Amino acid sequence: MLENAEEIAALQLLLDRSHAGATNHLRNIVHAGRTLTAEDLAALLTGMKVLSFATVTARGEPRISALDGHFLHATWTFSTSGTAAKARHLESRPAVSVAHIDGEELGVFSHGRAERMHPSDDDWKETLEHWTNHYDSSPLSWGEDVRMYRLRPHWMVGYASDRLEVLSRRGVTP
């Protein structure tokens, strides 16, 4: 868990605002007892998580793929090759939807903008070190044009089928 108190507070505000503005349908599913907090997400989303990642083509057609996501400083980081279709989509249309779904018991759903990371970014070194430690190799060594991104979410909800049971089973103290 790399999140500081300020990042947790900002994430909680985003989660609360997103939930409050959600449809009745979503609030009927993600309700008290099923809503994950910012602290819950920071504790649960450690290590690599498979993300369903949606972009949009130039013709406005949705495209979904899977990629490795790492939740760092209260947002997703991810990478892809510059030769991937999603990289081309992100260059022109950085709006994305991201979901991490773990069976029927846990889901985190986000909408926002993918922002390409650069060595001049404040969190570049820490992000790259995290990824390198996880994979035992730098993601930048995986190809000629590996690109690192972070999600700047404007909407996010976290769901657990039974929050307290999921947290307990995964060793997280609420």
CNS distance restraints for C-alpha pairs under 8 A (distance, minus, plus):
assign (resid   1 and name CA) (resid  42 and name CA) 5.86 0.50 0.50
assign (resid   1 and name CA) (resid  43 and name CA) 6.18 0.50 0.50
assign (resid   1 and name CA) (resid  46 and name CA) 6.68 0.50 0.50
assign (resid   1 and name CA) (resid  72 and name CA) 7.52 0.50 0.50
assign (resid   1 and name CA) (resid  73 and name CA) 7.98 0.50 0.50
assign (resid   2 and name CA) (resid  42 and name CA) 7.97 0.50 0.50
assign (resid   2 and name CA) (resid  72 and name CA) 6.16 0.50 0.50
assign (resid   2 and name CA) (resid  73 and name CA) 5.61 0.50 0.50
assign (resid   3 and name CA) (resid   7 and name CA) 5.79 0.50 0.50
assign (resid   3 and name CA) (resid   8 and name CA) 6.30 0.50 0.50
assign (resid   3 and name CA) (resid  42 and name CA) 6.94 0.50 0.50
assign (resid   3 and name CA) (resid  72 and name CA) 6.92 0.50 0.50
assign (resid   3 and name CA) (resid  73 and name CA) 4.47 0.50 0.50
assign (resid   3 and name CA) (resid  74 and name CA) 6.01 0.50 0.50
assign (resid   4 and name CA) (resid   8 and name CA) 6.25 0.50 0.50
assign (resid   4 and name CA) (resid  73 and name CA) 7.30 0.50 0.50
assign (resid   5 and name CA) (resid   9 and name CA) 6.11 0.50 0.50
assign (resid   6 and name CA) (resid  10 and name CA) 6.17 0.50 0.50
assign (resid   7 and name CA) (resid  11 and name CA) 6.06 0.50 0.50
assign (resid   7 and name CA) (resid  73 and name CA) 6.42 0.50 0.50
assign (resid   7 and name CA) (resid  74 and name CA) 6.08 0.50 0.50
assign (resid   8 and name CA) (resid  12 and name CA) 6.07 0.50 0.50
assign (resid   8 and name CA) (resid  38 and name CA) 5.69 0.50 0.50
assign (resid   8 and name CA) (resid  39 and name CA) 6.49 0.50 0.50
assign (resid   8 and name CA) (resid  42 and name CA) 7.97 0.50 0.50
assign (resid   8 and name CA) (resid  74 and name CA) 6.69 0.50 0.50
assign (resid   9 and name CA) (resid  13 and name CA) 6.28 0.50 0.50
assign (resid   9 and name CA) (resid  38 and name CA) 7.52 0.50 0.50
assign (resid  10 and name CA) (resid  14 and name CA) 6.32 0.50 0.50
assign (resid  11 and name CA) (resid  15 and name CA) 6.13 0.50 0.50
assign (resid  11 and name CA) (resid  38 and name CA) 5.68 0.50 0.50
assign (resid  11 and name CA) (resid  74 and name CA) 6.32 0.50 0.50
assign (resid  12 and name CA) (resid  16 and name CA) 6.03 0.50 0.50
assign (resid  12 and name CA) (resid  37 and name CA) 6.47 0.50 0.50
assign (resid  12 and name CA) (resid  38 and name CA) 4.99 0.50 0.50
assign (resid  13 and name CA) (resid  17 and name CA) 6.00 0.50 0.50
assign (resid  14 and name CA) (resid  18 and name CA) 5.93 0.50 0.50
assign (resid  14 and name CA) (resid 154 and name CA) 7.18 0.50 0.50
assign (resid  14 and name CA) (resid 155 and name CA) 6.56 0.50 0.50
assign (resid  14 and name CA) (resid 156 and name CA) 6.68 0.50 0.50
assign (resid  15 and name CA) (resid  19 and name CA) 6.05 0.50 0.50
assign (resid  15 and name CA) (resid  37 and name CA) 7.44 0.50 0.50
assign (resid  15 and name CA) (resid  38 and name CA) 7.35 0.50 0.50
assign (resid  15 and name CA) (resid 155 and name CA) 7.20 0.50 0.50
assign (resid  15 and name CA) (resid 156 and name CA) 5.54 0.50 0.50
assign (resid  15 and name CA) (resid 157 and name CA) 5.55 0.50 0.50
assign (resid  15 and name CA) (resid 158 and name CA) 7.64 0.50 0.50
assign (resid  16 and name CA) (resid  20 and name CA) 6.02 0.50 0.50
assign (resid  17 and name CA) (resid  21 and name CA) 6.15 0.50 0.50
assign (resid  17 and name CA) (resid 155 and name CA) 7.89 0.50 0.50
assign (resid  18 and name CA) (resid  22 and name CA) 6.07 0.50 0.50
assign (resid  18 and name CA) (resid 155 and name CA) 5.24 0.50 0.50
assign (resid  18 and name CA) (resid 156 and name CA) 5.87 0.50 0.50
assign (resid  18 and name CA) (resid 157 and name CA) 6.52 0.50 0.50
assign (resid  19 and name CA) (resid  27 and name CA) 6.94 0.50 0.50
assign (resid  19 and name CA) (resid 156 and name CA) 7.83 0.50 0.50
assign (resid  19 and name CA) (resid 157 and name CA) 6.40 0.50 0.50
assign (resid  22 and name CA) (resid  26 and name CA) 6.22 0.50 0.50
assign (resid  22 and name CA) (resid  27 and name CA) 6.49 0.50 0.50
assign (resid  23 and name CA) (resid  27 and name CA) 6.31 0.50 0.50
assign (resid  24 and name CA) (resid  28 and name CA) 5.96 0.50 0.50
assign (resid  25 and name CA) (resid  29 and name CA) 6.71 0.50 0.50
assign (resid  26 and name CA) (resid  30 and name CA) 5.94 0.50 0.50
assign (resid  27 and name CA) (resid  31 and name CA) 5.57 0.50 0.50
assign (resid  29 and name CA) (resid  34 and name CA) 7.84 0.50 0.50
assign (resid  30 and name CA) (resid  34 and name CA) 5.43 0.50 0.50
assign (resid  30 and name CA) (resid  35 and name CA) 5.60 0.50 0.50
assign (resid  30 and name CA) (resid 158 and name CA) 7.97 0.50 0.50
assign (resid  30 and name CA) (resid 159 and name CA) 5.94 0.50 0.50
assign (resid  30 and name CA) (resid 160 and name CA) 7.93 0.50 0.50
assign (resid  31 and name CA) (resid  35 and name CA) 5.78 0.50 0.50
assign (resid  33 and name CA) (resid 160 and name CA) 7.98 0.50 0.50
assign (resid  33 and name CA) (resid 162 and name CA) 6.09 0.50 0.50
assign (resid  33 and name CA) (resid 163 and name CA) 5.54 0.50 0.50
assign (resid  33 and name CA) (resid 164 and name CA) 7.40 0.50 0.50
assign (resid  34 and name CA) (resid 159 and name CA) 5.50 0.50 0.50
assign (resid  34 and name CA) (resid 160 and name CA) 4.80 0.50 0.50
assign (resid  34 and name CA) (resid 161 and name CA) 5.62 0.50 0.50
assign (resid  34 and name CA) (resid 162 and name CA) 5.43 0.50 0.50
assign (resid  34 and name CA) (resid 163 and name CA) 5.03 0.50 0.50
assign (resid  35 and name CA) (resid 157 and name CA) 7.66 0.50 0.50
assign (resid  35 and name CA) (resid 158 and name CA) 5.89 0.50 0.50
assign (resid  35 and name CA) (resid 159 and name CA) 5.06 0.50 0.50
assign (resid  35 and name CA) (resid 160 and name CA) 6.36 0.50 0.50
assign (resid  35 and name CA) (resid 163 and name CA) 6.81 0.50 0.50
assign (resid  36 and name CA) (resid  40 and name CA) 5.76 0.50 0.50
assign (resid  36 and name CA) (resid  41 and name CA) 6.59 0.50 0.50
assign (resid  36 and name CA) (resid 157 and name CA) 7.61 0.50 0.50
assign (resid  36 and name CA) (resid 158 and name CA) 4.85 0.50 0.50
assign (resid  36 and name CA) (resid 159 and name CA) 5.56 0.50 0.50
assign (resid  36 and name CA) (resid 160 and name CA) 6.54 0.50 0.50
assign (resid  36 and name CA) (resid 163 and name CA) 6.72 0.50 0.50
assign (resid  37 and name CA) (resid  41 and name CA) 6.29 0.50 0.50
assign (resid  37 and name CA) (resid 158 and name CA) 7.22 0.50 0.50
assign (resid  38 and name CA) (resid  42 and name CA) 6.20 0.50 0.50
assign (resid  38 and name CA) (resid  74 and name CA) 7.85 0.50 0.50
assign (resid  39 and name CA) (resid  43 and name CA) 6.23 0.50 0.50
assign (resid  40 and name CA) (resid  44 and name CA) 5.98 0.50 0.50
assign (resid  40 and name CA) (resid 167 and name CA) 7.61 0.50 0.50
assign (resid  40 and name CA) (resid 172 and name CA) 7.57 0.50 0.50
assign (resid  40 and name CA) (resid 174 and name CA) 7.13 0.50 0.50
assign (resid  41 and name CA) (resid  45 and name CA) 5.65 0.50 0.50
assign (resid  41 and name CA) (resid 158 and name CA) 7.33 0.50 0.50
assign (resid  42 and name CA) (resid  46 and name CA) 7.04 0.50 0.50
assign (resid  42 and name CA) (resid  71 and name CA) 7.43 0.50 0.50
assign (resid  42 and name CA) (resid  74 and name CA) 6.66 0.50 0.50
assign (resid  43 and name CA) (resid 172 and name CA) 6.64 0.50 0.50
assign (resid  44 and name CA) (resid 167 and name CA) 7.81 0.50 0.50
assign (resid  44 and name CA) (resid 170 and name CA) 7.54 0.50 0.50
assign (resid  44 and name CA) (resid 172 and name CA) 7.31 0.50 0.50
assign (resid  45 and name CA) (resid  49 and name CA) 7.12 0.50 0.50
assign (resid  45 and name CA) (resid  70 and name CA) 7.58 0.50 0.50
assign (resid  45 and name CA) (resid  71 and name CA) 5.95 0.50 0.50
assign (resid  46 and name CA) (resid  70 and name CA) 7.13 0.50 0.50
assign (resid  46 and name CA) (resid  71 and name CA) 6.55 0.50 0.50
assign (resid  47 and name CA) (resid  70 and name CA) 6.12 0.50 0.50
assign (resid  47 and name CA) (resid  71 and name CA) 7.61 0.50 0.50
assign (resid  47 and name CA) (resid 134 and name CA) 7.35 0.50 0.50
assign (resid  48 and name CA) (resid  68 and name CA) 6.10 0.50 0.50
assign (resid  48 and name CA) (resid  69 and name CA) 5.64 0.50 0.50
assign (resid  48 and name CA) (resid  70 and name CA) 5.12 0.50 0.50
assign (resid  48 and name CA) (resid  71 and name CA) 7.91 0.50 0.50
assign (resid  48 and name CA) (resid 134 and name CA) 7.93 0.50 0.50
assign (resid  49 and name CA) (resid  68 and name CA) 5.87 0.50 0.50
assign (resid  49 and name CA) (resid  69 and name CA) 5.15 0.50 0.50
assign (resid  49 and name CA) (resid  70 and name CA) 6.27 0.50 0.50
assign (resid  49 and name CA) (resid 100 and name CA) 6.94 0.50 0.50
assign (resid  50 and name CA) (resid  66 and name CA) 6.54 0.50 0.50
assign (resid  50 and name CA) (resid  67 and name CA) 5.79 0.50 0.50
assign (resid  50 and name CA) (resid  68 and name CA) 4.96 0.50 0.50
assign (resid  50 and name CA) (resid  69 and name CA) 5.93 0.50 0.50
assign (resid  50 and name CA) (resid 100 and name CA) 6.29 0.50 0.50
assign (resid  51 and name CA) (resid  66 and name CA) 5.42 0.50 0.50
assign (resid  51 and name CA) (resid  67 and name CA) 5.38 0.50 0.50
assign (resid  51 and name CA) (resid  68 and name CA) 6.10 0.50 0.50
assign (resid  51 and name CA) (resid  69 and name CA) 5.90 0.50 0.50
assign (resid  51 and name CA) (resid  98 and name CA) 6.41 0.50 0.50
assign (resid  51 and name CA) (resid  99 and name CA) 5.54 0.50 0.50
assign (resid  51 and name CA) (resid 100 and name CA) 4.83 0.50 0.50
assign (resid  51 and name CA) (resid 101 and name CA) 7.64 0.50 0.50
assign (resid  52 and name CA) (resid  64 and name CA) 6.58 0.50 0.50
assign (resid  52 and name CA) (resid  65 and name CA) 5.78 0.50 0.50
assign (resid  52 and name CA) (resid  66 and name CA) 4.69 0.50 0.50
assign (resid  52 and name CA) (resid  67 and name CA) 6.82 0.50 0.50
assign (resid  52 and name CA) (resid  98 and name CA) 5.72 0.50 0.50
assign (resid  52 and name CA) (resid  99 and name CA) 5.10 0.50 0.50
assign (resid  52 and name CA) (resid 100 and name CA) 6.31 0.50 0.50
assign (resid  53 and name CA) (resid  64 and name CA) 5.38 0.50 0.50
assign (resid  53 and name CA) (resid  65 and name CA) 5.28 0.50 0.50
assign (resid  53 and name CA) (resid  66 and name CA) 5.75 0.50 0.50
assign (resid  53 and name CA) (resid  67 and name CA) 6.99 0.50 0.50
assign (resid  53 and name CA) (resid  96 and name CA) 7.14 0.50 0.50
assign (resid  53 and name CA) (resid  97 and name CA) 6.05 0.50 0.50
assign (resid  53 and name CA) (resid  98 and name CA) 4.74 0.50 0.50
assign (resid  53 and name CA) (resid  99 and name CA) 6.65 0.50 0.50
assign (resid  54 and name CA) (resid  62 and name CA) 6.65 0.50 0.50
assign (resid  54 and name CA) (resid  63 and name CA) 5.44 0.50 0.50
assign (resid  54 and name CA) (resid  64 and name CA) 4.24 0.50 0.50
assign (resid  54 and name CA) (resid  65 and name CA) 6.51 0.50 0.50
assign (resid  54 and name CA) (resid  96 and name CA) 5.56 0.50 0.50
assign (resid  54 and name CA) (resid  97 and name CA) 5.11 0.50 0.50
assign (resid  54 and name CA) (resid  98 and name CA) 6.34 0.50 0.50
assign (resid  55 and name CA) (resid  62 and name CA) 5.87 0.50 0.50
assign (resid  55 and name CA) (resid  63 and name CA) 5.29 0.50 0.50
assign (resid  55 and name CA) (resid  64 and name CA) 6.42 0.50 0.50
assign (resid  55 and name CA) (resid  86 and name CA) 6.55 0.50 0.50
assign (resid  55 and name CA) (resid  89 and name CA) 6.43 0.50 0.50
assign (resid  55 and name CA) (resid  90 and name CA) 7.24 0.50 0.50
assign (resid  55 and name CA) (resid  93 and name CA) 7.75 0.50 0.50
assign (resid  55 and name CA) (resid  94 and name CA) 7.70 0.50 0.50
assign (resid  55 and name CA) (resid  95 and name CA) 6.92 0.50 0.50
assign (resid  55 and name CA) (resid  96 and name CA) 5.18 0.50 0.50
assign (resid  55 and name CA) (resid  97 and name CA) 7.03 0.50 0.50
assign (resid  56 and name CA) (resid  60 and name CA) 5.57 0.50 0.50
assign (resid  56 and name CA) (resid  61 and name CA) 5.45 0.50 0.50
assign (resid  56 and name CA) (resid  62 and name CA) 4.51 0.50 0.50
assign (resid  56 and name CA) (resid  63 and name CA) 5.80 0.50 0.50
assign (resid  56 and name CA) (resid  89 and name CA) 6.32 0.50 0.50
assign (resid  56 and name CA) (resid  93 and name CA) 6.99 0.50 0.50
assign (resid  56 and name CA) (resid  95 and name CA) 7.92 0.50 0.50
assign (resid  56 and name CA) (resid  96 and name CA) 7.73 0.50 0.50
assign (resid  57 and name CA) (resid  61 and name CA) 5.18 0.50 0.50
assign (resid  57 and name CA) (resid  62 and name CA) 6.36 0.50 0.50
assign (resid  57 and name CA) (resid  63 and name CA) 7.06 0.50 0.50
assign (resid  57 and name CA) (resid  89 and name CA) 5.94 0.50 0.50
assign (resid  58 and name CA) (resid  89 and name CA) 7.38 0.50 0.50
assign (resid  67 and name CA) (resid  78 and name CA) 7.19 0.50 0.50
assign (resid  67 and name CA) (resid  79 and name CA) 7.62 0.50 0.50
assign (resid  67 and name CA) (resid  80 and name CA) 7.80 0.50 0.50
assign (resid  68 and name CA) (resid  78 and name CA) 6.06 0.50 0.50
assign (resid  68 and name CA) (resid  79 and name CA) 7.34 0.50 0.50
assign (resid  69 and name CA) (resid  76 and name CA) 6.02 0.50 0.50
assign (resid  69 and name CA) (resid  77 and name CA) 5.64 0.50 0.50
assign (resid  69 and name CA) (resid  78 and name CA) 4.85 0.50 0.50
assign (resid  69 and name CA) (resid  79 and name CA) 7.88 0.50 0.50
assign (resid  70 and name CA) (resid  76 and name CA) 5.55 0.50 0.50
assign (resid  70 and name CA) (resid  77 and name CA) 5.20 0.50 0.50
assign (resid  70 and name CA) (resid  78 and name CA) 6.47 0.50 0.50
assign (resid  70 and name CA) (resid 131 and name CA) 7.98 0.50 0.50
assign (resid  71 and name CA) (resid  75 and name CA) 5.29 0.50 0.50
assign (resid  71 and name CA) (resid  76 and name CA) 4.40 0.50 0.50
assign (resid  71 and name CA) (resid  77 and name CA) 6.16 0.50 0.50
assign (resid  72 and name CA) (resid  76 and name CA) 6.17 0.50 0.50
assign (resid  72 and name CA) (resid  77 and name CA) 6.72 0.50 0.50
assign (resid  72 and name CA) (resid 127 and name CA) 7.58 0.50 0.50
assign (resid  75 and name CA) (resid 150 and name CA) 6.99 0.50 0.50
assign (resid  75 and name CA) (resid 151 and name CA) 6.06 0.50 0.50
assign (resid  75 and name CA) (resid 152 and name CA) 7.13 0.50 0.50
assign (resid  75 and name CA) (resid 153 and name CA) 7.52 0.50 0.50
assign (resid  76 and name CA) (resid 150 and name CA) 5.69 0.50 0.50
assign (resid  76 and name CA) (resid 151 and name CA) 5.39 0.50 0.50
assign (resid  77 and name CA) (resid 127 and name CA) 7.97 0.50 0.50
assign (resid  77 and name CA) (resid 148 and name CA) 7.24 0.50 0.50
assign (resid  77 and name CA) (resid 149 and name CA) 5.57 0.50 0.50
assign (resid  77 and name CA) (resid 150 and name CA) 4.28 0.50 0.50
assign (resid  77 and name CA) (resid 151 and name CA) 6.38 0.50 0.50
assign (resid  78 and name CA) (resid 148 and name CA) 5.87 0.50 0.50
assign (resid  78 and name CA) (resid 149 and name CA) 5.33 0.50 0.50
assign (resid  78 and name CA) (resid 150 and name CA) 6.35 0.50 0.50
assign (resid  79 and name CA) (resid 139 and name CA) 7.84 0.50 0.50
assign (resid  79 and name CA) (resid 146 and name CA) 6.82 0.50 0.50
assign (resid  79 and name CA) (resid 147 and name CA) 5.39 0.50 0.50
assign (resid  79 and name CA) (resid 148 and name CA) 4.36 0.50 0.50
assign (resid  79 and name CA) (resid 149 and name CA) 5.87 0.50 0.50
assign (resid  80 and name CA) (resid  84 and name CA) 6.79 0.50 0.50
assign (resid  80 and name CA) (resid  86 and name CA) 7.82 0.50 0.50
assign (resid  80 and name CA) (resid  87 and name CA) 6.89 0.50 0.50
assign (resid  80 and name CA) (resid 146 and name CA) 5.79 0.50 0.50
assign (resid  80 and name CA) (resid 147 and name CA) 5.47 0.50 0.50
assign (resid  80 and name CA) (resid 148 and name CA) 6.81 0.50 0.50
assign (resid  81 and name CA) (resid  87 and name CA) 6.91 0.50 0.50
assign (resid  81 and name CA) (resid 143 and name CA) 7.23 0.50 0.50
assign (resid  81 and name CA) (resid 145 and name CA) 5.71 0.50 0.50
assign (resid  81 and name CA) (resid 146 and name CA) 4.53 0.50 0.50
assign (resid  81 and name CA) (resid 147 and name CA) 5.93 0.50 0.50
assign (resid  82 and name CA) (resid  87 and name CA) 5.43 0.50 0.50
assign (resid  82 and name CA) (resid  88 and name CA) 7.43 0.50 0.50
assign (resid  82 and name CA) (resid 145 and name CA) 5.09 0.50 0.50
assign (resid  82 and name CA) (resid 146 and name CA) 5.89 0.50 0.50
assign (resid  82 and name CA) (resid 147 and name CA) 6.23 0.50 0.50
assign (resid  83 and name CA) (resid  87 and name CA) 6.80 0.50 0.50
assign (resid  83 and name CA) (resid  88 and name CA) 7.67 0.50 0.50
assign (resid  83 and name CA) (resid 145 and name CA) 7.41 0.50 0.50
assign (resid  84 and name CA) (resid  88 and name CA) 6.92 0.50 0.50
assign (resid  85 and name CA) (resid  89 and name CA) 6.31 0.50 0.50
assign (resid  86 and name CA) (resid  90 and name CA) 6.04 0.50 0.50
assign (resid  87 and name CA) (resid  91 and name CA) 6.29 0.50 0.50
assign (resid  88 and name CA) (resid  92 and name CA) 6.86 0.50 0.50
assign (resid  89 and name CA) (resid  93 and name CA) 5.57 0.50 0.50
assign (resid  89 and name CA) (resid  94 and name CA) 7.02 0.50 0.50
assign (resid  90 and name CA) (resid  94 and name CA) 4.31 0.50 0.50
assign (resid  90 and name CA) (resid  95 and name CA) 7.41 0.50 0.50
assign (resid  90 and name CA) (resid 114 and name CA) 6.95 0.50 0.50
assign (resid  94 and name CA) (resid 113 and name CA) 5.16 0.50 0.50
assign (resid  94 and name CA) (resid 114 and name CA) 5.18 0.50 0.50
assign (resid  94 and name CA) (resid 115 and name CA) 7.18 0.50 0.50
assign (resid  95 and name CA) (resid 111 and name CA) 7.54 0.50 0.50
assign (resid  95 and name CA) (resid 112 and name CA) 5.70 0.50 0.50
assign (resid  95 and name CA) (resid 113 and name CA) 4.43 0.50 0.50
assign (resid  95 and name CA) (resid 114 and name CA) 6.42 0.50 0.50
assign (resid  96 and name CA) (resid 111 and name CA) 5.89 0.50 0.50
assign (resid  96 and name CA) (resid 112 and name CA) 5.64 0.50 0.50
assign (resid  96 and name CA) (resid 113 and name CA) 5.71 0.50 0.50
assign (resid  96 and name CA) (resid 114 and name CA) 6.53 0.50 0.50
assign (resid  97 and name CA) (resid 109 and name CA) 7.58 0.50 0.50
assign (resid  97 and name CA) (resid 110 and name CA) 5.69 0.50 0.50
assign (resid  97 and name CA) (resid 111 and name CA) 4.44 0.50 0.50
assign (resid  97 and name CA) (resid 112 and name CA) 6.54 0.50 0.50
assign (resid  98 and name CA) (resid 109 and name CA) 5.97 0.50 0.50
assign (resid  98 and name CA) (resid 110 and name CA) 5.11 0.50 0.50
assign (resid  98 and name CA) (resid 111 and name CA) 6.30 0.50 0.50
assign (resid  99 and name CA) (resid 107 and name CA) 7.06 0.50 0.50
assign (resid  99 and name CA) (resid 108 and name CA) 5.60 0.50 0.50
assign (resid  99 and name CA) (resid 109 and name CA) 4.51 0.50 0.50
assign (resid  99 and name CA) (resid 110 and name CA) 6.25 0.50 0.50
assign (resid 100 and name CA) (resid 107 and name CA) 5.61 0.50 0.50
assign (resid 100 and name CA) (resid 108 and name CA) 5.21 0.50 0.50
assign (resid 100 and name CA) (resid 109 and name CA) 6.65 0.50 0.50
assign (resid 101 and name CA) (resid 106 and name CA) 5.87 0.50 0.50
assign (resid 101 and name CA) (resid 107 and name CA) 4.37 0.50 0.50
assign (resid 101 and name CA) (resid 108 and name CA) 6.52 0.50 0.50
assign (resid 102 and name CA) (resid 106 and name CA) 5.10 0.50 0.50
assign (resid 102 and name CA) (resid 107 and name CA) 6.19 0.50 0.50
assign (resid 104 and name CA) (resid 161 and name CA) 7.02 0.50 0.50
assign (resid 105 and name CA) (resid 159 and name CA) 7.74 0.50 0.50
assign (resid 105 and name CA) (resid 160 and name CA) 5.22 0.50 0.50
assign (resid 105 and name CA) (resid 161 and name CA) 4.64 0.50 0.50
assign (resid 105 and name CA) (resid 162 and name CA) 7.29 0.50 0.50
assign (resid 105 and name CA) (resid 166 and name CA) 7.20 0.50 0.50
assign (resid 106 and name CA) (resid 158 and name CA) 7.65 0.50 0.50
assign (resid 106 and name CA) (resid 159 and name CA) 5.54 0.50 0.50
assign (resid 106 and name CA) (resid 160 and name CA) 4.48 0.50 0.50
assign (resid 106 and name CA) (resid 161 and name CA) 6.48 0.50 0.50
assign (resid 106 and name CA) (resid 166 and name CA) 7.87 0.50 0.50
assign (resid 107 and name CA) (resid 158 and name CA) 5.83 0.50 0.50
assign (resid 107 and name CA) (resid 159 and name CA) 5.01 0.50 0.50
assign (resid 107 and name CA) (resid 160 and name CA) 6.54 0.50 0.50
assign (resid 108 and name CA) (resid 156 and name CA) 7.14 0.50 0.50
assign (resid 108 and name CA) (resid 157 and name CA) 5.79 0.50 0.50
assign (resid 108 and name CA) (resid 158 and name CA) 4.39 0.50 0.50
assign (resid 108 and name CA) (resid 159 and name CA) 6.20 0.50 0.50
assign (resid 109 and name CA) (resid 156 and name CA) 5.51 0.50 0.50
assign (resid 109 and name CA) (resid 157 and name CA) 5.47 0.50 0.50
assign (resid 109 and name CA) (resid 158 and name CA) 6.51 0.50 0.50
assign (resid 110 and name CA) (resid 153 and name CA) 6.28 0.50 0.50
assign (resid 110 and name CA) (resid 154 and name CA) 7.67 0.50 0.50
assign (resid 110 and name CA) (resid 155 and name CA) 5.51 0.50 0.50
assign (resid 110 and name CA) (resid 156 and name CA) 4.27 0.50 0.50
assign (resid 110 and name CA) (resid 157 and name CA) 6.73 0.50 0.50
assign (resid 111 and name CA) (resid 153 and name CA) 5.55 0.50 0.50
assign (resid 111 and name CA) (resid 154 and name CA) 6.07 0.50 0.50
assign (resid 111 and name CA) (resid 155 and name CA) 5.18 0.50 0.50
assign (resid 111 and name CA) (resid 156 and name CA) 6.53 0.50 0.50
assign (resid 112 and name CA) (resid 151 and name CA) 6.45 0.50 0.50
assign (resid 112 and name CA) (resid 152 and name CA) 5.45 0.50 0.50
assign (resid 112 and name CA) (resid 153 and name CA) 3.97 0.50 0.50
assign (resid 112 and name CA) (resid 154 and name CA) 5.06 0.50 0.50
assign (resid 112 and name CA) (resid 155 and name CA) 6.65 0.50 0.50
assign (resid 113 and name CA) (resid 151 and name CA) 5.77 0.50 0.50
assign (resid 113 and name CA) (resid 152 and name CA) 5.19 0.50 0.50
assign (resid 113 and name CA) (resid 153 and name CA) 6.34 0.50 0.50
assign (resid 113 and name CA) (resid 154 and name CA) 7.98 0.50 0.50
assign (resid 114 and name CA) (resid 149 and name CA) 6.21 0.50 0.50
assign (resid 114 and name CA) (resid 150 and name CA) 5.78 0.50 0.50
assign (resid 114 and name CA) (resid 151 and name CA) 4.67 0.50 0.50
assign (resid 114 and name CA) (resid 152 and name CA) 6.21 0.50 0.50
assign (resid 115 and name CA) (resid 149 and name CA) 5.37 0.50 0.50
assign (resid 115 and name CA) (resid 150 and name CA) 5.34 0.50 0.50
assign (resid 115 and name CA) (resid 151 and name CA) 6.16 0.50 0.50
assign (resid 115 and name CA) (resid 152 and name CA) 6.87 0.50 0.50
assign (resid 116 and name CA) (resid 147 and name CA) 7.08 0.50 0.50
assign (resid 116 and name CA) (resid 148 and name CA) 5.94 0.50 0.50
assign (resid 116 and name CA) (resid 149 and name CA) 4.28 0.50 0.50
assign (resid 116 and name CA) (resid 150 and name CA) 6.48 0.50 0.50
assign (resid 117 and name CA) (resid 121 and name CA) 6.66 0.50 0.50
assign (resid 117 and name CA) (resid 124 and name CA) 6.80 0.50 0.50
assign (resid 117 and name CA) (resid 147 and name CA) 7.52 0.50 0.50
assign (resid 117 and name CA) (resid 148 and name CA) 5.37 0.50 0.50
assign (resid 117 and name CA) (resid 149 and name CA) 5.06 0.50 0.50
assign (resid 117 and name CA) (resid 150 and name CA) 6.69 0.50 0.50
assign (resid 118 and name CA) (resid 124 and name CA) 6.49 0.50 0.50
assign (resid 118 and name CA) (resid 148 and name CA) 7.67 0.50 0.50
assign (resid 119 and name CA) (resid 124 and name CA) 5.47 0.50 0.50
assign (resid 119 and name CA) (resid 125 and name CA) 7.20 0.50 0.50
assign (resid 120 and name CA) (resid 124 and name CA) 7.01 0.50 0.50
assign (resid 123 and name CA) (resid 127 and name CA) 5.96 0.50 0.50
assign (resid 124 and name CA) (resid 128 and name CA) 6.01 0.50 0.50
assign (resid 125 and name CA) (resid 129 and name CA) 6.07 0.50 0.50
assign (resid 126 and name CA) (resid 130 and name CA) 6.12 0.50 0.50
assign (resid 127 and name CA) (resid 131 and name CA) 6.29 0.50 0.50
assign (resid 128 and name CA) (resid 132 and name CA) 6.00 0.50 0.50
assign (resid 128 and name CA) (resid 138 and name CA) 6.99 0.50 0.50
assign (resid 128 and name CA) (resid 139 and name CA) 7.56 0.50 0.50
assign (resid 129 and name CA) (resid 133 and name CA) 5.98 0.50 0.50
assign (resid 129 and name CA) (resid 138 and name CA) 7.76 0.50 0.50
assign (resid 130 and name CA) (resid 134 and name CA) 6.22 0.50 0.50
assign (resid 131 and name CA) (resid 135 and name CA) 6.23 0.50 0.50
assign (resid 131 and name CA) (resid 137 and name CA) 7.89 0.50 0.50
assign (resid 131 and name CA) (resid 138 and name CA) 6.74 0.50 0.50
assign (resid 131 and name CA) (resid 139 and name CA) 6.87 0.50 0.50
assign (resid 132 and name CA) (resid 136 and name CA) 5.36 0.50 0.50
assign (resid 132 and name CA) (resid 137 and name CA) 4.83 0.50 0.50
assign (resid 132 and name CA) (resid 138 and name CA) 4.40 0.50 0.50
assign (resid 132 and name CA) (resid 139 and name CA) 6.56 0.50 0.50
assign (resid 133 and name CA) (resid 137 and name CA) 7.07 0.50 0.50
assign (resid 137 and name CA) (resid 141 and name CA) 7.05 0.50 0.50
assign (resid 138 and name CA) (resid 142 and name CA) 7.35 0.50 0.50
assign (resid 139 and name CA) (resid 146 and name CA) 6.95 0.50 0.50
assign (resid 140 and name CA) (resid 144 and name CA) 7.73 0.50 0.50
assign (resid 140 and name CA) (resid 145 and name CA) 7.71 0.50 0.50
assign (resid 140 and name CA) (resid 146 and name CA) 5.58 0.50 0.50
assign (resid 140 and name CA) (resid 147 and name CA) 7.76 0.50 0.50
assign (resid 141 and name CA) (resid 146 and name CA) 7.91 0.50 0.50
assign (resid 142 and name CA) (resid 146 and name CA) 6.85 0.50 0.50
assign (resid 159 and name CA) (resid 163 and name CA) 7.73 0.50 0.50
assign (resid 160 and name CA) (resid 166 and name CA) 6.68 0.50 0.50
assign (resid 161 and name CA) (resid 166 and name CA) 7.50 0.50 0.50
assign (resid 162 and name CA) (resid 166 and name CA) 6.00 0.50 0.50
assign (resid 163 and name CA) (resid 167 and name CA) 6.08 0.50 0.50
assign (resid 164 and name CA) (resid 168 and name CA) 6.00 0.50 0.50
assign (resid 164 and name CA) (resid 174 and name CA) 7.41 0.50 0.50
assign (resid 165 and name CA) (resid 169 and name CA) 6.02 0.50 0.50
assign (resid 166 and name CA) (resid 170 and name CA) 6.15 0.50 0.50
assign (resid 167 and name CA) (resid 171 and name CA) 6.15 0.50 0.50
assign (resid 167 and name CA) (resid 172 and name CA) 4.85 0.50 0.50
assign (resid 167 and name CA) (resid 173 and name CA) 6.61 0.50 0.50
assign (resid 167 and name CA) (resid 174 and name CA) 7.05 0.50 0.50
assign (resid 168 and name CA) (resid 172 and name CA) 5.63 0.50 0.50
assign (resid 168 and name CA) (resid 173 and name CA) 6.57 0.50 0.50
